[in-house]
Amino acid sequence: CVGKMVQKYQSPVRVYKYPFELVMAAYEKRFPTCPEIPVFLGSEILHESRSDDGAIHIIERSCKLNVDAPRLLKKARVEYVFFIQKNTVNWKERTLLIEAHNETFANRVVVLETCSYSVHPENEEWTCFEQSASLDIKSFFGFESTVEKIAMKQYTSNIKRGKEVIEHYLKELISQGITFIPRWTPPQTCGQEEEQAPAVGKDAGDLPTLLESETPGSTKEPSGSSCPPAEAVSPDADKLDADYIERYLGQLTPMQESCLIRLRRWLQETHKGKIPRDEHILRFLRARDFNIDKAREMLCQSLSWRKQYQVDYILQSWRPPALLDEYYTGGWHYQDKDGRPLYILRLGQMDTKGLVKALGEESLLRHVLSINEEGQKRCEENTNAFGRPITSWTCLVDLEGLNMRHLWRPGVKALLRIIEVVEDNYPETLGRLLIVRAPRVFPVLWTLVSPFINENTRQKFLIYSGSNYQGPGGLVDYVDKDVIPDFLGGDCMCTVPEGGLVPKSLYQTEEEPESSDHIRLWTETIYHSASVLRGAPHEIVVEILEGESVITWDFDILKGDVVFSLFHSKRAPEPSHKEATLATSTGAGDNAQLIDRTWVLGVDYSRMESPLVCREGESIQGSHVTRWPGFYILQWKMHGPLPCSGTSLPRVDDVLASLQVSTHKCKLIYYYEVLASKDFRGSMSSLESCNSGFSQLSGATTSSSQSQGSSHLSR
């Protein structure tokens, strides 16, 4: 959540399991002063008004705060900090809106905050609370960084304090026998009583949470999940409930909660229908120390990788060869003491050289990916079974039998590549790695492998040599005695294969050596890769023999910003030899240009769709219903300044943007398909990922409802 002198905060939905009127009564006890909040020195009402029927009550206050930075304020010749706060309570709708901003240092620091109380959509006897805030430090006598740290520290620490204060006053009301406050009712006749709101006093305001938050307390009962109890329904399917976070994701600091909510919201806006599970988003945030920009980049690359190679399907589609079932010495085995799924790998008994020669790297990678996918599934099952968040698993590696054969160079190379793929796409999934019976040759292997393992992951390794794993301080500290495998001296029978040497008769013939430095995964992926350079768009042609066909497309922007267009021509475009040579020499690689430079738009070819600017990380799906036979050209080109119309000059922002990206290469993956109009709905194989178990995807396909050429795009 790091910005350039700008900090933002977004709370989850916090639920009071009390009626709105009772929460307001507890909340109002804090005014005009509150001994429970030492930094709040008092408030003064600047303006107050009510609607004629008394349903709407507006109060504007000046709030006086004592900031915990006396020396800094003394240098600025300021003793206290003042905030202006406007509270609008609507007793009829049962809502309270709080809007606050700082008055002190307003020309140097801008603090904006919005809080809201409302009735729970599924239970009218409960009250929901949300808050958002931003801190923008423009200048502060050279102490900008210090002010930022002090402000955010006090902000987050007082969120918890604000919750405690509300709970304190609720308990106080209940102890006084006040457990019910009647709801507002409209006046029966004109001129009856002025006050129609519940008798909880005339104040219904809040205090800016930069220094004192109104975050309501969450109870220990779960309040929202994919399978919550009947009495704990999430307030909004698109929002996160604080109780749900605690129950299914674990204890997070307020700023960590904010990072999760903000990244999740960004994904909802740019990847509609393709949002990963919350625990998976959280893993990427943890892997990047909750830096939203870094986590977003890592997560988007992983989502595109999953989509390109259809990893969401691996548990349904991958069936290990019989060779793996017999010679791959790994398998799941109950769980550790913390409830994490336990995976046992008898690496010392595994013939890594034989497996690589018999199956190849790709099959081994597929198998490892299926293990990771199964691990995530088991974590989810254990979370539900044990009633607490289980977000990672434990791996127990037995190195008995490890020798120089395991240091075979191609085998180590394959291992490093697999580690790289797993590190990039399954961060923070390994809770603990227990390595037992490490032989003398192990340090050599560790020296080769450890540089490729993330530092956070390396800290989870525990290594035991010889028989040190036995007794106190060994395995019994992490694994229950009754599930320790028999081959490690335990009483539990373990079904993990014992391995052995793979017969050389099963080795694959080496018809062609590995020519790639990366594992290609399976070649039957339906997605294609493309690069786009400035002046070198990527174009594909689709020939339509009869009208009323549907061209569908699905593409992800992996790097850079591009403009997508669709054209029609009666002539078949052909790439010139010169252009093909240029594409190769400039390093465009998988780049194809089809529209001849001599062609004139509007004469030789015409535009079928308005240009669509697609930003890095976005996922686009769309369709076009054709009207005429001919050649349809899908084009992706690098995004630059819009063409000038008439005598207008290009905008400065466009010129700067073009200079900024002029040396970069854009990358994307895409899929397209042509369908008969009658077969369009629900037929797009490119959108079959809506059945994914990994992603919470929408099952609806996008289509055009017009007979003429038009495209419906979803981001």
N, C-alpha and C positions, 0 to 999 in steps of 0.2 A: 504494500500500500504506500509506496514511496512516490511522491510527486515533487515537482520543482517548487518548493515553498507552498504547495497546496496539498492539504490533507483532506480526505473525505471519510465519512463514516456512515454506514447504513446498518441499522439494527435488524435482527430477525424479528418475526412477530412474537411478542411475548404475551402470554395469556394469564389474566387474573381469573380465577374461578369464583368470581363474585360479580353481582350485577353492576351495571354501569353507575347507577345512582350511589351505591355504597362505596365504590372506588372513588367517585368524585368527592364524597364526604370525607374519606380518609385523606385524599389529596389536598383538600381545602384547608385542613388543619395546619398546614405549613405556612400559612399567611396570617398576618403580615411579616412575622418573624418565625424562625424555626430553630429551637435549641438543638435539635437533632442534626442540624447542618451548620457547623460552626462558620463556614465560609460565607454563608448567607446572612448578611448583616441587617437586612430589612428591605422593604419595598414601599413604594408610594404610587397610588393610583393617579394616573394622568388623565384618563378619560374613561367613562363608563356609559353604556347605553343598553337599552332593551327594546325588543320588538313590542308592539302593542299588546299582543297576547301573552307576552312573557316567555315565549318559547326560546328566543335567541337572546343571549346575554354576552355582550362584548366588553372586555376590560383591557385597557392598555396601562402597563405599569413601567416604572423605572425601578430596576432591581440593583441593589448595592452589594458588591461582592468584595471579599478580602482575598486577593490572589496570593498564593504562596510563592512570591518572588519579590520580597521587599527591597533587595538591593537594586534589582533591575528597575522597579517602579520608582525608586528614589532617584535614580539617574534620570528618569524621564519626568521627574517632578510630579508624580501622580501618586496619591495615597490609596485610592480605591478604584475599582473598575465598575462601570455602570453598563447595564444592558437594558434595552427597550424590548418589551415583550407584549405581544397582542394575543389574547386568548378569546376564542369564539366557541362558546358552548351552545349546542343546539339540543335542548331537552326533548324536543319532539322526535328528532332523528336519533337522539342519544349518541351524540358525537362531541368531541372536544378537539379543536384545532389550535395548536400553539405555534406561533411564529415569533422568533427572537433574533435580534441582531445586536452587536456591540455598539455602544455610543462612544465609549472611551477609545482613543486611538483609531477611530473609524477611517481616517485617511491613510493609516499605515497597515492596519490589520482588519480584515473583514471576516467576521464570524457570522454564519447564517445557520439557523437550525429550524427544523420543522418537526413537530411531534403530533401524534394523533391518538386519541382514544376512541374506540368504536365497539359496537356490539359484535360478539362472535357470530359469524354467519350461520353456524350450525347449532349454536346454543345461546339463546337470548339472555340467559342468566350469567354468561361469562363476558369478560371485557378484554378486547385486544389492544395492544399498544405497539406503535412503531415510531421510530425516530430516524432522522437523517440530518447530517450536519456537514459543513465544509469550513475549512480554515485556510484563508488566503493571506499570506504575509507578503505585503508589497515592499515594505522597508521598515526597519526598526533600529535605527542608530547603529547599524553594524552588528546587531545581536539577533539577526533573523533566525539562525539555526537554533540558538538558545531558546528563543521564544517558542519556536515550533516544538521543541522537545518538552519544555515545561507545560505548554498548553495540552499536548496530546497525553502526557503522563497524567495530568490532573483530570483530563476528560475521561480517560479509561478507568482510572481508579474511582472516580465518583459515580460512574455508571452503577457499580455494585452498591455504593453507598445509597444512591437514589432508590434502588430496589429495596434495600433494607428499611428505608424510611417509610415507604408506602406500606410495606408489610407490618411495620411497627404500629402505624396508625390504624390499619385494618384490625389488628388484634386488640388495640385499645378500644375501638368502637364496639367490637364483639363482646369484650369484657364488661362494657357498660350496658350490655343488653340490646345494643342497636345492631340488629341483623337484617333489617328490612327497611327500605325507604321507598315510599310510593312513587310511581312514575308520574311524569308531568301529565296533566289533563287540561284541555282548553277551557277557557272561562265560559261559564254558562250564559252570562249576560254581560253586556257592555258595562264597564265601570265597576265591575265586581272587584275582587282583590287584584292588586298590581302584581303580586308575586305568585306566579303559577308554577314556578319551578319547585322541585323537591326542597324541603326545608333543610338545606345543608349550608346555609349562609350565603352570602352574596358573592363570594370569591370562588371562581373556578378557573384557576390559572396554572401556570407551570413556570419553572425556572430554567434558564438556558443551561444545557447540560455540558457546556464546555467546562464548567466547574462543579455542576451539581445536576445529575441526570434524573429523569423521571422514569427510567426503565422499570417496568413492573417486574415483580419477582415471578420466577417460574417454579412450579411445584415439581415434585419428583415423579409425578405420573406422566407417562408419554403423551404428547399432544399432537403427534403428526408423523406419519411414516407411510411407507408403501402398504403396510398392513397394520394400522393402528387399532387399538381397542375401540369399541363402539362409542365410548364416552369421550374419546380424545381425537377429534377430527381436526385436521389441519385447517386453519382459517382460510387459506387460499392455496390452490394447487400449485400456483406459480411462485409462492412465497415459502420461506422456511420458518418453521415454528421453533422457538427457543427450546422447548421441551423435547421436540424431535431431534434437534441437534445434540442435546445432552444424551439422549437415549441411544441414538443410532450412530452418531459421529464422534462423540466424546466431549470432554471439557475443552472449550476454546476460549481464548481471551476475547474481549469485545472487538478488538481490531482484527483478530483472525476470523471471527464471525463476519465482520464487515467485508473482508477480502473475499470470503467464500460467496457471500450474497452478491457482491458486485460482479465477480467473474461469472457467476451463474446467470446473472441478468444479462451480461454481455453475450453469453452463449445463446440465451433465449432469443436475443434480438438478431443475431447473425447466423445462427444455425437452427432455425426453427424446425422443430420435429426431430432434432438430432442431439438432444442434450444428454451427456453422459450422466451416470448416477452421481449423486452428491459425494459419496465416499471416494469416487475416482477423481473428481475435480479437486477434492481436498488433498489427495495424495500428490498431485502436481503442485499445489500451492506449498505443501510442506517441503517438497523436493527443491523448491526455489525460495525457501525461507519467507514465504508469503509476499514475495514481490509479484504483484499482479501482472505486470508487463512480461516478465520472464516466464512466469507460469503459463500465461496465455499463449505465448509463442511455442513453448514446449508442448502444451496440450493440443494446440491446433495442428502441429506437425504430426502428433500421434494419432489424432482423429482422422487425418487424411491418410496416414499409413494404414490404419485399420480398415478404412473404406476401400482403399486401392486393392488391398490383398484379402478383403472379406474375412477379416479376423473374427468378426462377430459370429460367423458361422462355424468356427473351427470345432467347437464341441459337438456339433451335429454332423459335420462333414468329414472330420478326420478320424480315420480308423487305423490305428498303428499296425504296421505289417507284423506278421507272426514272428519275424526275426526280432523285432523290438520287444514284443511280449516276453520272449525267452531270454534275451541277452541284455536288455536295458535294466540295470539294477536299481530301480527307483520306484517308489509308490507311496500312497497316503496311508497313514497309520495313526488313527485316533487324534488326540490333541495334547498340547502341553498344559502346564499348570495354569497358565493364563487364559486357556480356552482357545488358543490359536491352533488352527489345523496343523498337524505335524507331517512333514514330508521326509521320508528317509531315502537317502541316496548312498548306496554302497559303491562309491567311486573306485575304491581300490580293487574291487572285483570286476569292474567293467572293462571290457576290451574296447577302448575308445578308438584305437586304430582300426580294428576289425569292423566296428559299426560305421565308421566314416567310409571305409573302402566298400562295404557291402551296401550301404544305404545312401551315402552322400550327405553333404551338409544340410541340404534343403529338408530332407525328411527328419533329420535330428532337430532342426530348428522348429519345424511344425510341431513335433512332439513336445518340445520345451514350451512353446507357446500354448499348447493345449493344457499343459500342467499349470501354467500361470493363470489361464482362464478358469480352470477347475478350482484353483486356489481362491480366486475371487468369489466364486460361487459358494465354496465352503465357508469363507469368512462371513458371507451374508447369512448362511444357514445357522452358523454358530452365534451370530449376533441375535437372531431370533430365539435360539434355543437357550442361551445363557442370560438373556435379558440385559446385556451390556454391549457396548461397541467392540467388535472384533474386526479390525481393519487390515491385519497382516497375518502371515503365517510363519511357522518355525521350520527350519530345515536342519536335519541331522545328517551330517556327512561322515561316513566311516571310511577312513583311508587305509585300513588294513589291506595289504597287498599292493599298494602304490609303488611303482618302480619306474625305471627309465623308459619302459615301453610307453608309459603315459605321457612322456615328454616328447613323443614323436611330433615333429614340427608342424605338419599339416593338421594334426589333431588339436594341438594347442592353438593354432591359427583359427580353426573352426570354433573352438571354445571361446576365444576372444571376440569373434564376430557375434556369437550368440549372446554373450554377456552385454555387448554394445546394444543389441536390439532390445534386450530385456531392460537394461538401464534406462533407455530412452522412452520405453512405452509402458513399463510397469514400475514406476518409482514408488518408493515407500511401501512396497508390498511385503518385503522381507522384514519380519519383526526381530528375528534372531537366527544366527547360523552357528550351530554347534558342530565343531570339527573334532572328531575323536580318532585316537590311534594314529596320529600323524607320524610318519616315518622320517628318516634322515633326509630323504630326497624331497620332502615337502617344501622346505625353504626355497629350493630352486623353482618349483612350480609357482609358489607364492610370489616370488620376485617377478616372474613373467606376467602373472595375472593381475596382481594388486593395482598397478597403475591404471587399469581400465575400469576399476570399481570405484564408484562414488565414495567420497570421504564419509558421508553419513551412513552408507551401507557398511563400510569397513569397520565402523565403530560398533557394529552389531555382531561382529565375529568373536567367538570364544573358541580357542584352540587348545586341545589337550593332547599331549604326547603319551605314548605308552599306555599305562593303565591309570593315568591320573584322573580319568573321567569317572572312576569308581569312588564311592564313598562321599562324605560331605564335601561340598564345593564343586562336585561333579554334576553328572546328569540329573541326580535326584533333586537338585535345586531347581531344575527347570521342567522336568518330566516326572509325572507320578511313577512310583516304583512299579506299579502293576501294569504299566504299558511300556516299560523298557524292553526292547527286543531281546529275544533269547540269545542271538549271536553276540550281544554285548553284555551277557551275564544276567539278563532279566528273565522273568517267568512268562513273558507274553510271546506267543508264537507270531512270527512276522511273515507275511506272505510275499514280501518283496523278493523278486527273482535273485538267485545266487550268481547269475551271470556265467562267466567262463569265456574261453576263446571262441570267437566266431570262425567257423570253418572257412578256409581260403577258397573253397569251391563256391562259396556264396558271394565272393567279391565281385563287384561290377567290373566290366571290361573298361579300361581307360582309353576310350575312343578319342576323347578330346580333353585336354587339361582345362582346369579352371582358368578362365580368362578375365573374370570380373573380381574386383576387390570388395564386392559386397554380395550378400546373399539375396538372390532375386525373388525368393519365395516361389510360390507356384506360378507357372506361366499362364494358367488359364484365367487370370484376372481379366475382367471385362473392361477395366479402365486403361486408358492410354496416357502417357506422359507427354508433355510438350513444353518447349521453351519459347519465350517471346522476347525479342530484342527491339530496341528503338529502330524503326524503319524496316523491321522484319517480323510482321505478324505471323501467326500460325493460322492456317486455313484448311478446312476439309470440305469436300464436295459430296453432296448427296443427290443422286439422280432419282427424280420422281417420274414414273411412267404414266401415272394417271392422277387426276385431281382428287381432292378430298382424302388425302393421306395425312398422317400426323407425324411430324418430326419431333422427337423428344430428346432432351439433353439433360445431363447431370454433370456438373463440374465443380471442383474445389480449387480455389486460388491458394497455392502453397507459398508463393513469394511475390511481392510487388502488387501493383494495382493494374488491372487491364480493363479494356473496353470490349464488350461482346456485341457483335452485330450479326444479322442474318440478311443475306442478299439472294436475289434470284436472277438467273440468266438463261436465255434460250441456247446460248453457245456453251460448249464444254470447255472449261478453263484448263489450261495446260501450263505447268511450271516450265519456265525457260531454263536452258542449261546454265546461263549466266547466274540466275538467281539461286539455283541449286548449289552452284559452286560457292557463291557468296555465303550462303547459310552455313555451309560446312567450314569455310575458312574463318568465319567469325565466331565459331564455337557454338552456334545455335543448336547443333546436333539434331534433336527431334523437332525440327521446325520446317514447315512446308508453306510456301507461298504460291497461290494459284491464280489470283486475279492479275491479269496482265497490266503492266504499267501504262499501256496505251489505251486501256479501256476507259470509257467515260461513264461516270455514274449518271443514270437517267437515260443513257443511250444503249450501252452495251450490257449493263446490268442495273438492277434497281434494288432499293432497300426495302426489306420486308418487315423489319423490326426496328424500333428506335434504339439508338446506341445505349447500352446499359453499362454503367461504371461499376466494376466489381472490385471490392477492396480485399487486401491480403487477409486470409483467414476465413473468408466468406464461402458459403456453399450455395450454389445456385441450381435450381431445377426449373425447367420450363418446357413449353411445347408450342408448336405452330401448326395450325391447320392449313394445308396448302390449297390454293385455288387453281393453279395451273401446273401442267407437266413442265419438266425442264430440270435445270441444275440449281440446287440451293447450296449456298456457300456459308458455312459457319466460320466466323472470323473472331480471333482474339488478338488485339493489338495493345501495345503498352499505352497506359493512360497518360495523356499529356494535355496541354492547353486546348480548349475547344476552338474550332475554326472560327475565324472572324467573319462576321456578317456585315456586308456593306463596307462602310469606312470605319467601323469600330475597331479599336485597338485591343490587343490581348491584355487580360488583366494581369497585374503584377503577381498575384498569387499563383496564376497558371504558369507564368514564366519561371518563377522560383521553383515550382513543383517539377517542371520539365528539366531544369538544371539539376535538381536534386536526384532524380532517378535516371538521368541520361546514361549513366555508366552501369546500371544494374540490369540484371536479367530476370524476367518474370518467369515463374514456373507454375504449371497447373496440371491436374489430372482431369480427364474428361471421358464421358461415355455418351454415345448417341444411338438412336434407334428409330426406325421407320415402321409405323404401324398403320394398318387400315383404320379408317376413322371409326368403324363399328367395333373394332377390337381394342380401342384405346384404353378405356377406363380399367384400372387395376391390372394392366398387362405389362407395365414397364419393368423389365427385369432390372433396370438400373436403380429402381426404387425398392427392390425387394428387401433391402436392409431395414425396412420398417418393421420386419419381424425379429430384429436383433434382440438378443437377450441382454447385451451389454448396454445398448443405448435405449433411452426412453423415447421411442420414436412414434411419430404420428403415422397412422395407417393410411391416411388419405393421399391419393396421388393428385398432382396438379394437372390441369388440362384447360384447354381453351373451349369456351362455350359458343364462340362465334364461328360462322362458316368461313369468314375471310381470314386472312393471315393476321393472327394476333397471338401474343405470348403471355402466359401467366407465369410469373416468376415468384419463387419463394426463397427467402434468405434465412 
